[in-house]
Amino acid sequence: MATYISVEEARKLSGLRVVLSPGVPGPWSEAAKGILYVKKIPYVRVRQDIGGENRALVEWTAQATAPVFAWDDEPPRSTWIQQLYLAERLQPNPLLIPTNIEDRSLMFGYCNELCGEHGFGWSKRLMLVHPTLSNPNVDEKSRAFSQYIGDKYGYNAPEAASAAARCAAIIGFLVTRLEQQRTKGSSFYIGNQLSALDIYSATFTALIQPLPHEQCPMPAPFRTLYTNTDPLIQAAAKPILFEHRDFIYREYLQLPIDL
């Protein structure tokens, strides 16, 4: 497992510090790590405790979750789009945000469907906690953890109940794009080169079908939690989605994943 330092230690340092959750391949965090790996940007890992109070992290970043990018004395960045733009600024090459305005708009639109509020990752998290939060008979420990996640993603029963259909629609949208690109001879979402969207797509498929244990070791409960069982999502997740994931990891990202 990778080496982590405390928030208190991190605040005394300069350079790039990245707040992550040790041992857990959260898709936003894995995408952030992937972007930094592709750009060869060095950073120090900072520990966040899932479900913990994280008081020092709140004092530093005004929120309690991961990932967070902290660069020198600039305000910490806790959203995926802020983190992507910072990485692009710190190391412009290889370029992960297209310079062409049409390609850039297209890429960010797809990225938002994956990473943004009410997007795929957001909706899948609501699906994960819905069975617990809608069951009055679950034990308090299970409810507390699900409530922690639910509070972060604004859990409400009606949205959670419709989350599977939303996830399936987004996955179908991505699959259609990959199929269109394949007919043009491209293995990427945008044009003929890697973009941030390829990285986000590769990491967010963990919420459907995690990489095998030898490539991504993780606690068994998280593997069970991440593995999709919903038939709507399963039907939408065509093989091309995982072929793309495997290509991106094989050619551009770090394997095995270091948690």
Contacts in CASP RR format, 6 or more apart in sequence:
PFRMAT RR
TARGET T0000
AUTHOR 0000-0000-0000
METHOD contacts of the structure
MODEL  1
MATYISVEEARKLSGLRVVLSPGVPGPWSEAAKGILYVKKIPYVRVRQDI
GGENRALVEWTAQATAPVFAWDDEPPRSTWIQQLYLAERLQPNPLLIPTN
IEDRSLMFGYCNELCGEHGFGWSKRLMLVHPTLSNPNVDEKSRAFSQYIG
DKYGYNAPEAASAAARCAAIIGFLVTRLEQQRTKGSSFYIGNQLSALDIY
SATFTALIQPLPHEQCPMPAPFRTLYTNTDPLIQAAAKPILFEHRDFIYR
EYLQLPIDL
1 22 0 8 1.000
1 23 0 8 1.000
1 258 0 8 1.000
1 259 0 8 1.000
2 22 0 8 1.000
2 45 0 8 1.000
2 258 0 8 1.000
2 259 0 8 1.000
3 45 0 8 1.000
4 20 0 8 1.000
4 22 0 8 1.000
4 45 0 8 1.000
4 46 0 8 1.000
4 47 0 8 1.000
5 44 0 8 1.000
5 45 0 8 1.000
5 46 0 8 1.000
5 47 0 8 1.000
6 46 0 8 1.000
6 47 0 8 1.000
6 56 0 8 1.000
7 19 0 8 1.000
7 46 0 8 1.000
7 47 0 8 1.000
7 54 0 8 1.000
7 56 0 8 1.000
7 57 0 8 1.000
7 60 0 8 1.000
8 56 0 8 1.000
9 46 0 8 1.000
10 17 0 8 1.000
10 19 0 8 1.000
10 44 0 8 1.000
10 46 0 8 1.000
10 60 0 8 1.000
10 70 0 8 1.000
11 60 0 8 1.000
13 44 0 8 1.000
14 72 0 8 1.000
14 73 0 8 1.000
15 43 0 8 1.000
15 44 0 8 1.000
15 71 0 8 1.000
15 72 0 8 1.000
16 36 0 8 1.000
16 41 0 8 1.000
16 42 0 8 1.000
16 43 0 8 1.000
16 44 0 8 1.000
16 69 0 8 1.000
16 70 0 8 1.000
16 71 0 8 1.000
16 90 0 8 1.000
17 43 0 8 1.000
17 44 0 8 1.000
17 45 0 8 1.000
17 46 0 8 1.000
17 69 0 8 1.000
17 70 0 8 1.000
18 32 0 8 1.000
18 33 0 8 1.000
18 36 0 8 1.000
18 43 0 8 1.000
18 44 0 8 1.000
18 45 0 8 1.000
18 46 0 8 1.000
18 67 0 8 1.000
18 68 0 8 1.000
18 69 0 8 1.000
18 70 0 8 1.000
19 46 0 8 1.000
19 47 0 8 1.000
19 48 0 8 1.000
19 57 0 8 1.000
19 61 0 8 1.000
19 66 0 8 1.000
19 67 0 8 1.000
19 68 0 8 1.000
19 70 0 8 1.000
19 76 0 8 1.000
20 29 0 8 1.000
20 32 0 8 1.000
20 33 0 8 1.000
20 45 0 8 1.000
20 46 0 8 1.000
20 47 0 8 1.000
20 48 0 8 1.000
20 66 0 8 1.000
20 67 0 8 1.000
21 29 0 8 1.000
21 48 0 8 1.000
21 49 0 8 1.000
21 50 0 8 1.000
21 66 0 8 1.000
22 45 0 8 1.000
22 47 0 8 1.000
22 259 0 8 1.000
23 218 0 8 1.000
23 219 0 8 1.000
23 259 0 8 1.000
24 50 0 8 1.000
24 218 0 8 1.000
24 219 0 8 1.000
24 222 0 8 1.000
24 259 0 8 1.000
25 203 0 8 1.000
25 206 0 8 1.000
25 210 0 8 1.000
25 216 0 8 1.000
25 218 0 8 1.000
25 222 0 8 1.000
25 257 0 8 1.000
25 259 0 8 1.000
26 203 0 8 1.000
26 206 0 8 1.000
27 121 0 8 1.000
27 200 0 8 1.000
27 203 0 8 1.000
27 204 0 8 1.000
27 206 0 8 1.000
27 207 0 8 1.000
28 66 0 8 1.000
28 67 0 8 1.000
28 80 0 8 1.000
28 115 0 8 1.000
29 66 0 8 1.000
29 67 0 8 1.000
30 203 0 8 1.000
30 206 0 8 1.000
30 257 0 8 1.000
31 80 0 8 1.000
31 115 0 8 1.000
31 196 0 8 1.000
31 199 0 8 1.000
31 200 0 8 1.000
31 203 0 8 1.000
31 204 0 8 1.000
32 67 0 8 1.000
32 69 0 8 1.000
32 80 0 8 1.000
32 83 0 8 1.000
33 67 0 8 1.000
33 254 0 8 1.000
34 199 0 8 1.000
34 203 0 8 1.000
34 253 0 8 1.000
34 254 0 8 1.000
35 83 0 8 1.000
35 84 0 8 1.000
35 87 0 8 1.000
35 96 0 8 1.000
35 196 0 8 1.000
35 199 0 8 1.000
36 43 0 8 1.000
36 87 0 8 1.000
37 252 0 8 1.000
37 253 0 8 1.000
37 254 0 8 1.000
38 94 0 8 1.000
38 96 0 8 1.000
38 194 0 8 1.000
38 199 0 8 1.000
38 252 0 8 1.000
38 253 0 8 1.000
39 87 0 8 1.000
39 90 0 8 1.000
39 91 0 8 1.000
39 93 0 8 1.000
39 94 0 8 1.000
39 96 0 8 1.000
40 91 0 8 1.000
41 87 0 8 1.000
41 90 0 8 1.000
41 91 0 8 1.000
46 68 0 8 1.000
46 70 0 8 1.000
48 54 0 8 1.000
48 57 0 8 1.000
48 64 0 8 1.000
48 65 0 8 1.000
48 66 0 8 1.000
48 68 0 8 1.000
51 145 0 8 1.000
51 148 0 8 1.000
52 64 0 8 1.000
52 148 0 8 1.000
53 64 0 8 1.000
54 64 0 8 1.000
54 65 0 8 1.000
57 63 0 8 1.000
57 64 0 8 1.000
57 68 0 8 1.000
58 64 0 8 1.000
60 70 0 8 1.000
60 76 0 8 1.000
61 68 0 8 1.000
61 70 0 8 1.000
61 76 0 8 1.000
61 78 0 8 1.000
62 78 0 8 1.000
63 78 0 8 1.000
65 78 0 8 1.000
65 152 0 8 1.000
67 78 0 8 1.000
67 83 0 8 1.000
68 76 0 8 1.000
68 77 0 8 1.000
68 78 0 8 1.000
69 76 0 8 1.000
69 77 0 8 1.000
69 82 0 8 1.000
69 83 0 8 1.000
69 86 0 8 1.000
69 87 0 8 1.000
70 76 0 8 1.000
70 77 0 8 1.000
71 77 0 8 1.000
71 86 0 8 1.000
71 90 0 8 1.000
77 83 0 8 1.000
77 86 0 8 1.000
80 111 0 8 1.000
80 115 0 8 1.000
80 116 0 8 1.000
80 200 0 8 1.000
81 108 0 8 1.000
81 111 0 8 1.000
81 115 0 8 1.000
84 96 0 8 1.000
84 97 0 8 1.000
84 196 0 8 1.000
85 97 0 8 1.000
87 96 0 8 1.000
88 95 0 8 1.000
88 96 0 8 1.000
88 97 0 8 1.000
94 194 0 8 1.000
96 194 0 8 1.000
96 195 0 8 1.000
96 196 0 8 1.000
96 199 0 8 1.000
97 104 0 8 1.000
97 107 0 8 1.000
97 195 0 8 1.000
97 196 0 8 1.000
98 104 0 8 1.000
98 107 0 8 1.000
98 190 0 8 1.000
98 195 0 8 1.000
103 190 0 8 1.000
103 191 0 8 1.000
103 195 0 8 1.000
106 190 0 8 1.000
107 189 0 8 1.000
107 190 0 8 1.000
107 195 0 8 1.000
107 196 0 8 1.000
107 197 0 8 1.000
110 173 0 8 1.000
110 174 0 8 1.000
110 177 0 8 1.000
110 189 0 8 1.000
110 197 0 8 1.000
110 201 0 8 1.000
111 196 0 8 1.000
111 197 0 8 1.000
111 200 0 8 1.000
112 119 0 8 1.000
113 119 0 8 1.000
113 120 0 8 1.000
113 170 0 8 1.000
113 173 0 8 1.000
113 174 0 8 1.000
114 120 0 8 1.000
114 121 0 8 1.000
114 170 0 8 1.000
114 174 0 8 1.000
114 197 0 8 1.000
114 200 0 8 1.000
114 201 0 8 1.000
114 204 0 8 1.000
115 121 0 8 1.000
115 200 0 8 1.000
115 204 0 8 1.000
116 122 0 8 1.000
118 159 0 8 1.000
118 166 0 8 1.000
119 166 0 8 1.000
119 170 0 8 1.000
120 166 0 8 1.000
120 167 0 8 1.000
120 170 0 8 1.000
120 171 0 8 1.000
120 204 0 8 1.000
120 207 0 8 1.000
121 167 0 8 1.000
121 204 0 8 1.000
121 207 0 8 1.000
122 153 0 8 1.000
123 159 0 8 1.000
123 163 0 8 1.000
123 164 0 8 1.000
123 166 0 8 1.000
123 167 0 8 1.000
123 170 0 8 1.000
124 163 0 8 1.000
124 167 0 8 1.000
124 207 0 8 1.000
125 149 0 8 1.000
125 150 0 8 1.000
125 152 0 8 1.000
125 153 0 8 1.000
126 150 0 8 1.000
126 153 0 8 1.000
126 154 0 8 1.000
126 155 0 8 1.000
126 159 0 8 1.000
126 160 0 8 1.000
126 163 0 8 1.000
127 160 0 8 1.000
127 163 0 8 1.000
127 164 0 8 1.000
127 167 0 8 1.000
127 230 0 8 1.000
128 146 0 8 1.000
128 149 0 8 1.000
128 225 0 8 1.000
129 146 0 8 1.000
129 147 0 8 1.000
129 149 0 8 1.000
129 150 0 8 1.000
129 153 0 8 1.000
129 155 0 8 1.000
129 160 0 8 1.000
130 155 0 8 1.000
130 157 0 8 1.000
130 160 0 8 1.000
130 161 0 8 1.000
130 163 0 8 1.000
132 138 0 8 1.000
132 142 0 8 1.000
132 143 0 8 1.000
132 146 0 8 1.000
133 143 0 8 1.000
133 146 0 8 1.000
133 147 0 8 1.000
133 150 0 8 1.000
133 155 0 8 1.000
133 157 0 8 1.000
133 160 0 8 1.000
134 157 0 8 1.000
134 160 0 8 1.000
138 146 0 8 1.000
147 155 0 8 1.000
149 155 0 8 1.000
164 230 0 8 1.000
164 232 0 8 1.000
164 233 0 8 1.000
165 232 0 8 1.000
167 230 0 8 1.000
167 232 0 8 1.000
167 233 0 8 1.000
167 236 0 8 1.000
168 230 0 8 1.000
168 232 0 8 1.000
168 233 0 8 1.000
168 235 0 8 1.000
168 236 0 8 1.000
169 236 0 8 1.000
171 208 0 8 1.000
171 233 0 8 1.000
171 236 0 8 1.000
171 237 0 8 1.000
171 241 0 8 1.000
172 236 0 8 1.000
172 238 0 8 1.000
174 189 0 8 1.000
174 201 0 8 1.000
174 241 0 8 1.000
175 236 0 8 1.000
175 237 0 8 1.000
175 238 0 8 1.000
175 240 0 8 1.000
175 241 0 8 1.000
177 189 0 8 1.000
178 189 0 8 1.000
178 240 0 8 1.000
178 241 0 8 1.000
178 244 0 8 1.000
179 240 0 8 1.000
181 187 0 8 1.000
181 188 0 8 1.000
181 189 0 8 1.000
181 191 0 8 1.000
182 240 0 8 1.000
184 191 0 8 1.000
185 192 0 8 1.000
186 192 0 8 1.000
187 244 0 8 1.000
187 247 0 8 1.000
188 194 0 8 1.000
188 195 0 8 1.000
188 198 0 8 1.000
189 195 0 8 1.000
189 197 0 8 1.000
189 198 0 8 1.000
189 201 0 8 1.000
190 197 0 8 1.000
190 198 0 8 1.000
194 248 0 8 1.000
194 252 0 8 1.000
198 244 0 8 1.000
198 248 0 8 1.000
198 252 0 8 1.000
199 248 0 8 1.000
199 252 0 8 1.000
199 253 0 8 1.000
201 241 0 8 1.000
201 244 0 8 1.000
201 245 0 8 1.000
201 248 0 8 1.000
202 244 0 8 1.000
202 245 0 8 1.000
202 248 0 8 1.000
202 249 0 8 1.000
202 253 0 8 1.000
205 237 0 8 1.000
205 241 0 8 1.000
205 242 0 8 1.000
205 245 0 8 1.000
206 216 0 8 1.000
206 226 0 8 1.000
207 226 0 8 1.000
207 228 0 8 1.000
208 227 0 8 1.000
208 228 0 8 1.000
208 233 0 8 1.000
208 234 0 8 1.000
208 237 0 8 1.000
208 241 0 8 1.000
209 227 0 8 1.000
209 228 0 8 1.000
209 237 0 8 1.000
209 242 0 8 1.000
210 216 0 8 1.000
210 218 0 8 1.000
210 223 0 8 1.000
210 226 0 8 1.000
210 227 0 8 1.000
211 245 0 8 1.000
211 249 0 8 1.000
211 255 0 8 1.000
211 257 0 8 1.000
213 223 0 8 1.000
214 256 0 8 1.000
215 249 0 8 1.000
215 255 0 8 1.000
215 256 0 8 1.000
215 257 0 8 1.000
216 256 0 8 1.000
216 257 0 8 1.000
216 259 0 8 1.000
217 256 0 8 1.000
217 257 0 8 1.000
217 259 0 8 1.000
218 226 0 8 1.000
218 259 0 8 1.000
228 234 0 8 1.000
228 237 0 8 1.000
249 255 0 8 1.000
END
